[in-house]
């Protein structure tokens, strides 16, 4: 039961750890052309992945609850 939850949450934690450093403030003086668009796309992709991982974690929690009842 705990294994299911751990398997579901591990990718979420890894995704958060990997995306957190990528989101850093940029100043107009140091930004490359197109950098803002690139970062916005990366953020969008990260948010989509976060939703997918949350759905997996929710499914794992539901499965755990079902197995605890049986």
PyMOL Python script that loads the backbone (N, CA, C, O; Angstrom):
from pymol import cmd

cmd.read_pdbstr("""\
ATOM      1  N   UNK A   1       0.829  -1.191   0.000  1.00  0.00           N
ATOM      2  CA  UNK A   1       0.000   0.000   0.000  1.00  0.00           C
ATOM      3  C   UNK A   1       0.873   1.254   0.000  1.00  0.00           C
ATOM      4  O   UNK A   1       0.686   2.162  -0.809  1.00  0.00           O
ATOM      5  N   UNK A   2       1.826   1.278   0.925  1.00  0.00           N
ATOM      6  CA  UNK A   2       2.715   2.436   0.964  1.00  0.00           C
ATOM      7  C   UNK A   2       3.550   2.513  -0.297  1.00  0.00           C
ATOM      8  O   UNK A   2       3.891   3.600  -0.764  1.00  0.00           O
ATOM      9  N   UNK A   3       3.881   1.336  -0.856  1.00  0.00           N
ATOM     10  CA  UNK A   3       4.680   1.316  -2.086  1.00  0.00           C
ATOM     11  C   UNK A   3       3.956   2.007  -3.232  1.00  0.00           C
ATOM     12  O   UNK A   3       4.573   2.720  -4.024  1.00  0.00           O
ATOM     13  N   UNK A   4       2.636   1.792  -3.319  1.00  0.00           N
ATOM     14  CA  UNK A   4       1.860   2.429  -4.381  1.00  0.00           C
ATOM     15  C   UNK A   4       1.934   3.942  -4.237  1.00  0.00           C
ATOM     16  O   UNK A   4       2.154   4.662  -5.211  1.00  0.00           O
ATOM     17  N   UNK A   5       1.749   4.412  -3.016  1.00  0.00           N
ATOM     18  CA  UNK A   5       1.789   5.848  -2.766  1.00  0.00           C
ATOM     19  C   UNK A   5       3.178   6.408  -3.044  1.00  0.00           C
ATOM     20  O   UNK A   5       3.308   7.480  -3.634  1.00  0.00           O
ATOM     21  N   UNK A   6       4.206   5.696  -2.628  1.00  0.00           N
ATOM     22  CA  UNK A   6       5.575   6.159  -2.861  1.00  0.00           C
ATOM     23  C   UNK A   6       5.881   6.212  -4.347  1.00  0.00           C
ATOM     24  O   UNK A   6       6.513   7.157  -4.819  1.00  0.00           O
ATOM     25  N   UNK A   7       5.431   5.192  -5.094  1.00  0.00           N
ATOM     26  CA  UNK A   7       5.677   5.189  -6.535  1.00  0.00           C
ATOM     27  C   UNK A   7       4.948   6.335  -7.219  1.00  0.00           C
ATOM     28  O   UNK A   7       5.444   6.890  -8.200  1.00  0.00           O
ATOM     29  N   UNK A   8       3.780   6.692  -6.709  1.00  0.00           N
ATOM     30  CA  UNK A   8       3.014   7.778  -7.315  1.00  0.00           C
ATOM     31  C   UNK A   8       3.600   9.145  -6.964  1.00  0.00           C
ATOM     32  O   UNK A   8       3.605  10.052  -7.796  1.00  0.00           O
ATOM     33  N   UNK A   9       4.087   9.290  -5.753  1.00  0.00           N
ATOM     34  CA  UNK A   9       4.580  10.600  -5.319  1.00  0.00           C
ATOM     35  C   UNK A   9       6.022  10.875  -5.729  1.00  0.00           C
ATOM     36  O   UNK A   9       6.411  12.035  -5.865  1.00  0.00           O
ATOM     37  N   UNK A  10       6.812   9.840  -5.925  1.00  0.00           N
ATOM     38  CA  UNK A  10       8.222  10.040  -6.268  1.00  0.00           C
ATOM     39  C   UNK A  10       8.393  10.885  -7.527  1.00  0.00           C
ATOM     40  O   UNK A  10       9.188  11.825  -7.510  1.00  0.00           O
ATOM     41  N   UNK A  11       7.678  10.592  -8.627  1.00  0.00           N
ATOM     42  CA  UNK A  11       7.851  11.442  -9.813  1.00  0.00           C
ATOM     43  C   UNK A  11       7.428  12.889  -9.572  1.00  0.00           C
ATOM     44  O   UNK A  11       8.027  13.814 -10.120  1.00  0.00           O
ATOM     45  N   UNK A  12       6.409  13.078  -8.762  1.00  0.00           N
ATOM     46  CA  UNK A  12       5.962  14.436  -8.453  1.00  0.00           C
ATOM     47  C   UNK A  12       7.062  15.203  -7.729  1.00  0.00           C
ATOM     48  O   UNK A  12       7.346  16.351  -8.072  1.00  0.00           O
ATOM     49  N   UNK A  13       7.670  14.589  -6.750  1.00  0.00           N
ATOM     50  CA  UNK A  13       8.740  15.244  -5.999  1.00  0.00           C
ATOM     51  C   UNK A  13       9.947  15.529  -6.893  1.00  0.00           C
ATOM     52  O   UNK A  13      10.580  16.578  -6.778  1.00  0.00           O
ATOM     53  N   UNK A  14      10.254  14.601  -7.767  1.00  0.00           N
ATOM     54  CA  UNK A  14      11.376  14.797  -8.683  1.00  0.00           C
ATOM     55  C   UNK A  14      11.082  15.951  -9.643  1.00  0.00           C
ATOM     56  O   UNK A  14      11.945  16.788  -9.905  1.00  0.00           O
ATOM     57  N   UNK A  15       9.850  15.985 -10.165  1.00  0.00           N
ATOM     58  CA  UNK A  15       9.474  17.061 -11.083  1.00  0.00           C
ATOM     59  C   UNK A  15       9.566  18.422 -10.410  1.00  0.00           C
ATOM     60  O   UNK A  15      10.048  19.385 -11.006  1.00  0.00           O
ATOM     61  N   UNK A  16       9.105  18.500  -9.176  1.00  0.00           N
ATOM     62  CA  UNK A  16       9.173  19.771  -8.447  1.00  0.00           C
ATOM     63  C   UNK A  16      10.626  20.162  -8.224  1.00  0.00           C
ATOM     64  O   UNK A  16      10.995  21.324  -8.400  1.00  0.00           O
ATOM     65  N   UNK A  17      11.447  19.200  -7.838  1.00  0.00           N
ATOM     66  CA  UNK A  17      12.860  19.499  -7.585  1.00  0.00           C
ATOM     67  C   UNK A  17      13.580  19.956  -8.849  1.00  0.00           C
ATOM     68  O   UNK A  17      14.446  20.829  -8.793  1.00  0.00           O
ATOM     69  N   UNK A  18      13.224  19.371  -9.979  1.00  0.00           N
ATOM     70  CA  UNK A  18      13.903  19.723 -11.225  1.00  0.00           C
ATOM     71  C   UNK A  18      13.420  21.041 -11.815  1.00  0.00           C
ATOM     72  O   UNK A  18      14.189  21.743 -12.471  1.00  0.00           O
ATOM     73  N   UNK A  19      12.158  21.381 -11.590  1.00  0.00           N
ATOM     74  CA  UNK A  19      11.644  22.610 -12.185  1.00  0.00           C
ATOM     75  C   UNK A  19      11.882  23.834 -11.316  1.00  0.00           C
ATOM     76  O   UNK A  19      11.928  24.951 -11.832  1.00  0.00           O
ATOM     77  N   UNK A  20      12.032  23.654 -10.034  1.00  0.00           N
ATOM     78  CA  UNK A  20      12.209  24.804  -9.140  1.00  0.00           C
ATOM     79  C   UNK A  20      13.431  25.648  -9.519  1.00  0.00           C
ATOM     80  O   UNK A  20      13.307  26.871  -9.593  1.00  0.00           O
ATOM     81  N   UNK A  21      14.608  25.053  -9.763  1.00  0.00           N
ATOM     82  CA  UNK A  21      15.753  25.894 -10.127  1.00  0.00           C
ATOM     83  C   UNK A  21      15.595  26.562 -11.484  1.00  0.00           C
ATOM     84  O   UNK A  21      16.212  27.600 -11.727  1.00  0.00           O
ATOM     85  N   UNK A  22      14.794  26.003 -12.368  1.00  0.00           N
ATOM     86  CA  UNK A  22      14.630  26.567 -13.707  1.00  0.00           C
ATOM     87  C   UNK A  22      13.843  27.871 -13.683  1.00  0.00           C
ATOM     88  O   UNK A  22      13.942  28.673 -14.611  1.00  0.00           O
ATOM     89  N   UNK A  23      13.075  28.085 -12.644  1.00  0.00           N
ATOM     90  CA  UNK A  23      12.264  29.290 -12.554  1.00  0.00           C
ATOM     91  C   UNK A  23      13.044  30.318 -11.745  1.00  0.00           C
ATOM     92  O   UNK A  23      12.997  30.334 -10.515  1.00  0.00           O
ATOM     93  N   UNK A  24      13.753  31.164 -12.458  1.00  0.00           N
ATOM     94  CA  UNK A  24      14.540  32.181 -11.788  1.00  0.00           C
ATOM     95  C   UNK A  24      14.215  33.534 -12.404  1.00  0.00           C
ATOM     96  O   UNK A  24      13.888  33.623 -13.587  1.00  0.00           O
ATOM     97  N   UNK A  25      14.305  34.576 -11.606  1.00  0.00           N
ATOM     98  CA  UNK A  25      13.977  35.894 -12.145  1.00  0.00           C
ATOM     99  C   UNK A  25      14.992  36.332 -13.201  1.00  0.00           C
ATOM    100  O   UNK A  25      16.191  36.091 -13.063  1.00  0.00           O
ATOM    101  N   UNK A  26      14.503  36.968 -14.236  1.00  0.00           N
ATOM    102  CA  UNK A  26      15.367  37.493 -15.288  1.00  0.00           C
ATOM    103  C   UNK A  26      15.226  39.003 -15.321  1.00  0.00           C
ATOM    104  O   UNK A  26      14.150  39.545 -15.071  1.00  0.00           O
ATOM    105  N   UNK A  27      16.294  39.658 -15.624  1.00  0.00           N
ATOM    106  CA  UNK A  27      16.195  41.101 -15.814  1.00  0.00           C
ATOM    107  C   UNK A  27      16.285  41.377 -17.308  1.00  0.00           C
ATOM    108  O   UNK A  27      16.814  40.561 -18.064  1.00  0.00           O
ATOM    109  N   UNK A  28      15.784  42.494 -17.722  1.00  0.00           N
ATOM    110  CA  UNK A  28      15.780  42.848 -19.143  1.00  0.00           C
ATOM    111  C   UNK A  28      17.203  42.931 -19.691  1.00  0.00           C
ATOM    112  O   UNK A  28      17.428  42.677 -20.874  1.00  0.00           O
ATOM    113  N   UNK A  29      18.152  43.279 -18.846  1.00  0.00           N
ATOM    114  CA  UNK A  29      19.531  43.430 -19.289  1.00  0.00           C
ATOM    115  C   UNK A  29      20.194  42.094 -19.587  1.00  0.00           C
ATOM    116  O   UNK A  29      21.068  42.024 -20.451  1.00  0.00           O
ATOM    117  N   UNK A  30      19.799  41.033 -18.893  1.00  0.00           N
ATOM    118  CA  UNK A  30      20.489  39.753 -19.045  1.00  0.00           C
ATOM    119  C   UNK A  30      19.696  38.747 -19.856  1.00  0.00           C
ATOM    120  O   UNK A  30      20.232  37.699 -20.217  1.00  0.00           O
ATOM    121  N   UNK A  31      18.447  39.028 -20.152  1.00  0.00           N
ATOM    122  CA  UNK A  31      17.605  38.074 -20.870  1.00  0.00           C
ATOM    123  C   UNK A  31      17.981  38.025 -22.349  1.00  0.00           C
ATOM    124  O   UNK A  31      18.195  39.051 -22.995  1.00  0.00           O
ATOM    125  N   UNK A  32      18.055  36.809 -22.857  1.00  0.00           N
ATOM    126  CA  UNK A  32      18.291  36.606 -24.283  1.00  0.00           C
ATOM    127  C   UNK A  32      16.963  36.782 -25.014  1.00  0.00           C
ATOM    128  O   UNK A  32      15.902  36.577 -24.426  1.00  0.00           O
ATOM    129  N   UNK A  33      17.011  37.157 -26.275  1.00  0.00           N
ATOM    130  CA  UNK A  33      15.763  37.254 -27.041  1.00  0.00           C
ATOM    131  C   UNK A  33      15.055  35.898 -27.063  1.00  0.00           C
ATOM    132  O   UNK A  33      15.683  34.864 -27.291  1.00  0.00           O
ATOM    133  N   UNK A  34      13.761  35.914 -26.827  1.00  0.00           N
ATOM    134  CA  UNK A  34      12.985  34.677 -26.820  1.00  0.00           C
ATOM    135  C   UNK A  34      13.022  33.916 -25.507  1.00  0.00           C
ATOM    136  O   UNK A  34      12.339  32.903 -25.360  1.00  0.00           O
ATOM    137  N   UNK A  35      13.806  34.387 -24.555  1.00  0.00           N
ATOM    138  CA  UNK A  35      13.949  33.677 -23.268  1.00  0.00           C
ATOM    139  C   UNK A  35      12.628  33.636 -22.500  1.00  0.00           C
ATOM    140  O   UNK A  35      12.287  32.617 -21.898  1.00  0.00           O
ATOM    141  N   UNK A  36      11.892  34.737 -22.524  1.00  0.00           N
ATOM    142  CA  UNK A  36      10.610  34.778 -21.813  1.00  0.00           C
ATOM    143  C   UNK A  36       9.649  33.741 -22.376  1.00  0.00           C
ATOM    144  O   UNK A  36       9.003  33.011 -21.623  1.00  0.00           O
ATOM    145  N   UNK A  37       9.556  33.677 -23.701  1.00  0.00           N
ATOM    146  CA  UNK A  37       8.672  32.701 -24.331  1.00  0.00           C
ATOM    147  C   UNK A  37       9.097  31.277 -23.990  1.00  0.00           C
ATOM    148  O   UNK A  37       8.259  30.413 -23.729  1.00  0.00           O
ATOM    149  N   UNK A  38      10.397  31.046 -23.995  1.00  0.00           N
ATOM    150  CA  UNK A  38      10.927  29.715 -23.669  1.00  0.00           C
ATOM    151  C   UNK A  38      10.552  29.337 -22.233  1.00  0.00           C
ATOM    152  O   UNK A  38      10.102  28.221 -21.975  1.00  0.00           O
ATOM    153  N   UNK A  39      10.739  30.264 -21.318  1.00  0.00           N
ATOM    154  CA  UNK A  39      10.419  29.989 -19.920  1.00  0.00           C
ATOM    155  C   UNK A  39       8.921  29.788 -19.718  1.00  0.00           C
ATOM    156  O   UNK A  39       8.511  28.935 -18.931  1.00  0.00           O
ATOM    157  N   UNK A  40       8.102  30.565 -20.423  1.00  0.00           N
ATOM    158  CA  UNK A  40       6.654  30.388 -20.310  1.00  0.00           C
ATOM    159  C   UNK A  40       6.236  29.013 -20.814  1.00  0.00           C
ATOM    160  O   UNK A  40       5.359  28.376 -20.231  1.00  0.00           O
ATOM    161  N   UNK A  41       6.855  28.558 -21.886  1.00  0.00           N
ATOM    162  CA  UNK A  41       6.556  27.223 -22.413  1.00  0.00           C
ATOM    163  C   UNK A  41       6.976  26.152 -21.407  1.00  0.00           C
ATOM    164  O   UNK A  41       6.236  25.196 -21.176  1.00  0.00           O
ATOM    165  N   UNK A  42       8.154  26.306 -20.812  1.00  0.00           N
ATOM    166  CA  UNK A  42       8.630  25.347 -19.813  1.00  0.00           C
ATOM    167  C   UNK A  42       7.697  25.309 -18.608  1.00  0.00           C
ATOM    168  O   UNK A  42       7.406  24.240 -18.072  1.00  0.00           O
ATOM    169  N   UNK A  43       7.233  26.478 -18.188  1.00  0.00           N
ATOM    170  CA  UNK A  43       6.300  26.544 -17.053  1.00  0.00           C
ATOM    171  C   UNK A  43       4.999  25.838 -17.421  1.00  0.00           C
ATOM    172  O   UNK A  43       4.458  25.075 -16.620  1.00  0.00           O
ATOM    173  N   UNK A  44       4.498  26.089 -18.620  1.00  0.00           N
ATOM    174  CA  UNK A  44       3.269  25.426 -19.070  1.00  0.00           C
ATOM    175  C   UNK A  44       3.428  23.913 -19.090  1.00  0.00           C
ATOM    176  O   UNK A  44       2.543  23.181 -18.648  1.00  0.00           O
ATOM    177  N   UNK A  45       4.558  23.450 -19.605  1.00  0.00           N
ATOM    178  CA  UNK A  45       4.832  22.017 -19.644  1.00  0.00           C
ATOM    179  C   UNK A  45       4.925  21.458 -18.225  1.00  0.00           C
ATOM    180  O   UNK A  45       4.407  20.376 -17.948  1.00  0.00           O
ATOM    181  N   UNK A  46       5.576  22.186 -17.336  1.00  0.00           N
ATOM    182  CA  UNK A  46       5.704  21.741 -15.946  1.00  0.00           C
ATOM    183  C   UNK A  46       4.342  21.678 -15.264  1.00  0.00           C
ATOM    184  O   UNK A  46       4.075  20.751 -14.499  1.00  0.00           O
ATOM    185  N   UNK A  47       3.490  22.644 -15.532  1.00  0.00           N
ATOM    186  CA  UNK A  47       2.158  22.639 -14.923  1.00  0.00           C
ATOM    187  C   UNK A  47       1.324  21.468 -15.433  1.00  0.00           C
ATOM    188  O   UNK A  47       0.586  20.846 -14.670  1.00  0.00           O
ATOM    189  N   UNK A  48       1.444  21.170 -16.729  1.00  0.00           N
ATOM    190  CA  UNK A  48       0.730  20.017 -17.281  1.00  0.00           C
ATOM    191  C   UNK A  48       1.212  18.735 -16.626  1.00  0.00           C
ATOM    192  O   UNK A  48       0.410  17.880 -16.249  1.00  0.00           O
ATOM    193  N   UNK A  49       2.518  18.605 -16.493  1.00  0.00           N
ATOM    194  CA  UNK A  49       3.092  17.396 -15.867  1.00  0.00           C
ATOM    195  C   UNK A  49       2.659  17.311 -14.412  1.00  0.00           C
ATOM    196  O   UNK A  49       2.374  16.223 -13.913  1.00  0.00           O
ATOM    197  N   UNK A  50       2.606  18.440 -13.733  1.00  0.00           N
ATOM    198  CA  UNK A  50       2.180  18.465 -12.339  1.00  0.00           C
ATOM    199  C   UNK A  50       0.747  17.953 -12.222  1.00  0.00           C
ATOM    200  O   UNK A  50       0.436  17.192 -11.305  1.00  0.00           O
ATOM    201  N   UNK A  51      -0.123  18.361 -13.138  1.00  0.00           N
ATOM    202  CA  UNK A  51      -1.516  17.890 -13.124  1.00  0.00           C
ATOM    203  C   UNK A  51      -1.576  16.381 -13.337  1.00  0.00           C
ATOM    204  O   UNK A  51      -2.343  15.683 -12.674  1.00  0.00           O
ATOM    205  N   UNK A  52      -0.754  15.880 -14.277  1.00  0.00           N
ATOM    206  CA  UNK A  52      -0.719  14.442 -14.533  1.00  0.00           C
ATOM    207  C   UNK A  52      -0.266  13.673 -13.292  1.00  0.00           C
ATOM    208  O   UNK A  52      -0.852  12.653 -12.929  1.00  0.00           O
ATOM    209  N   UNK A  53       0.778  14.177 -12.657  1.00  0.00           N
ATOM    210  CA  UNK A  53       1.302  13.500 -11.473  1.00  0.00           C
ATOM    211  C   UNK A  53       0.324  13.566 -10.304  1.00  0.00           C
ATOM    212  O   UNK A  53       0.218  12.617  -9.528  1.00  0.00           O
ATOM    213  N   UNK A  54      -0.385  14.676 -10.176  1.00  0.00           N
ATOM    214  CA  UNK A  54      -1.389  14.789  -9.127  1.00  0.00           C
ATOM    215  C   UNK A  54      -2.502  13.771  -9.352  1.00  0.00           C
ATOM    216  O   UNK A  54      -2.972  13.136  -8.409  1.00  0.00           O
ATOM    217  N   UNK A  55      -2.917  13.621 -10.607  1.00  0.00           N
ATOM    218  CA  UNK A  55      -3.953  12.633 -10.930  1.00  0.00           C
ATOM    219  C   UNK A  55      -3.477  11.227 -10.586  1.00  0.00           C
ATOM    220  O   UNK A  55      -4.248  10.416 -10.073  1.00  0.00           O
ATOM    221  N   UNK A  56      -2.214  10.938 -10.868  1.00  0.00           N
ATOM    222  CA  UNK A  56      -1.658   9.621 -10.527  1.00  0.00           C
ATOM    223  C   UNK A  56      -1.627   9.420  -9.014  1.00  0.00           C
ATOM    224  O   UNK A  56      -1.954   8.341  -8.519  1.00  0.00           O
ATOM    225  N   UNK A  57      -1.234  10.459  -8.286  1.00  0.00           N
ATOM    226  CA  UNK A  57      -1.191  10.371  -6.827  1.00  0.00           C
ATOM    227  C   UNK A  57      -2.592  10.184  -6.257  1.00  0.00           C
ATOM    228  O   UNK A  57      -2.785   9.399  -5.329  1.00  0.00           O
ATOM    229  N   UNK A  58      -3.570  10.901  -6.805  1.00  0.00           N
ATOM    230  CA  UNK A  58      -4.958  10.750  -6.359  1.00  0.00           C
ATOM    231  C   UNK A  58      -5.450   9.330  -6.617  1.00  0.00           C
ATOM    232  O   UNK A  58      -6.126   8.741  -5.773  1.00  0.00           O
ATOM    233  N   UNK A  59      -5.111   8.784  -7.781  1.00  0.00           N
ATOM    234  CA  UNK A  59      -5.512   7.413  -8.108  1.00  0.00           C
ATOM    235  C   UNK A  59      -4.860   6.418  -7.159  1.00  0.00           C
ATOM    236  O   UNK A  59      -5.492   5.447  -6.743  1.00  0.00           O
ATOM    237  N   UNK A  60      -3.608   6.655  -6.819  1.00  0.00           N
ATOM    238  CA  UNK A  60      -2.911   5.762  -5.890  1.00  0.00           C
ATOM    239  C   UNK A  60      -3.550   5.828  -4.501  1.00  0.00           C
ATOM    240  O   UNK A  60      -3.698   4.806  -3.831  1.00  0.00           O
ATOM    241  N   UNK A  61      -3.927   7.038  -4.073  1.00  0.00           N
ATOM    242  CA  UNK A  61      -4.604   7.166  -2.772  1.00  0.00           C
ATOM    243  C   UNK A  61      -5.933   6.424  -2.780  1.00  0.00           C
ATOM    244  O   UNK A  61      -6.269   5.732  -1.819  1.00  0.00           O
ATOM    245  N   UNK A  62      -6.689   6.569  -3.863  1.00  0.00           N
ATOM    246  CA  UNK A  62      -7.979   5.884  -3.971  1.00  0.00           C
ATOM    247  C   UNK A  62      -7.784   4.372  -3.954  1.00  0.00           C
ATOM    248  O   UNK A  62      -8.544   3.653  -3.305  1.00  0.00           O
ATOM    249  N   UNK A  63      -6.777   3.892  -4.659  1.00  0.00           N
ATOM    250  CA  UNK A  63      -6.483   2.463  -4.682  1.00  0.00           C
ATOM    251  C   UNK A  63      -6.099   1.967  -3.288  1.00  0.00           C
ATOM    252  O   UNK A  63      -6.514   0.888  -2.864  1.00  0.00           O
ATOM    253  N   UNK A  64      -5.310   2.758  -2.593  1.00  0.00           N
ATOM    254  CA  UNK A  64      -4.912   2.384  -1.233  1.00  0.00           C
ATOM    255  C   UNK A  64      -6.133   2.279  -0.331  1.00  0.00           C
ATOM    256  O   UNK A  64      -6.259   1.331   0.444  1.00  0.00           O
ATOM    257  N   UNK A  65      -7.030   3.252  -0.432  1.00  0.00           N
ATOM    258  CA  UNK A  65      -8.248   3.220   0.392  1.00  0.00           C
ATOM    259  C   UNK A  65      -9.091   1.999   0.065  1.00  0.00           C
ATOM    260  O   UNK A  65      -9.642   1.365   0.965  1.00  0.00           O
ATOM    261  N   UNK A  66      -9.198   1.661  -1.231  1.00  0.00           N
ATOM    262  CA  UNK A  66      -9.973   0.469  -1.629  1.00  0.00           C
ATOM    263  C   UNK A  66      -9.344  -0.786  -1.048  1.00  0.00           C
ATOM    264  O   UNK A  66     -10.045  -1.664  -0.545  1.00  0.00           O
ATOM    265  N   UNK A  67      -8.016  -0.869  -1.117  1.00  0.00           N
ATOM    266  CA  UNK A  67      -7.349  -2.072  -0.622  1.00  0.00           C
ATOM    267  C   UNK A  67      -7.410  -2.163   0.902  1.00  0.00           C
ATOM    268  O   UNK A  67      -7.406  -3.265   1.450  1.00  0.00           O
ATOM    269  N   UNK A  68      -7.465  -1.031   1.591  1.00  0.00           N
ATOM    270  CA  UNK A  68      -7.564  -1.052   3.050  1.00  0.00           C
ATOM    271  C   UNK A  68      -8.941  -1.543   3.493  1.00  0.00           C
ATOM    272  O   UNK A  68      -9.072  -2.152   4.555  1.00  0.00           O
ATOM    273  N   UNK A  69      -9.965  -1.279   2.684  1.00  0.00           N
ATOM    274  CA  UNK A  69     -11.324  -1.728   3.014  1.00  0.00           C
ATOM    275  C   UNK A  69     -11.466  -3.240   2.877  1.00  0.00           C
ATOM    276  O   UNK A  69     -12.268  -3.865   3.570  1.00  0.00           O
ATOM    277  N   UNK A  70     -10.677  -3.817   1.972  1.00  0.00           N
ATOM    278  CA  UNK A  70     -10.790  -5.270   1.725  1.00  0.00           C
ATOM    279  C   UNK A  70      -9.942  -6.057   2.628  1.00  0.00           C
ATOM    280  O   UNK A  70      -9.926  -7.286   2.547  1.00  0.00           O
TER     281      UNK A  70
END
""", "prot")
cmd.dss("prot")
cmd.show_as("cartoon", "prot")
cmd.util.cbc("prot")
cmd.orient("prot")
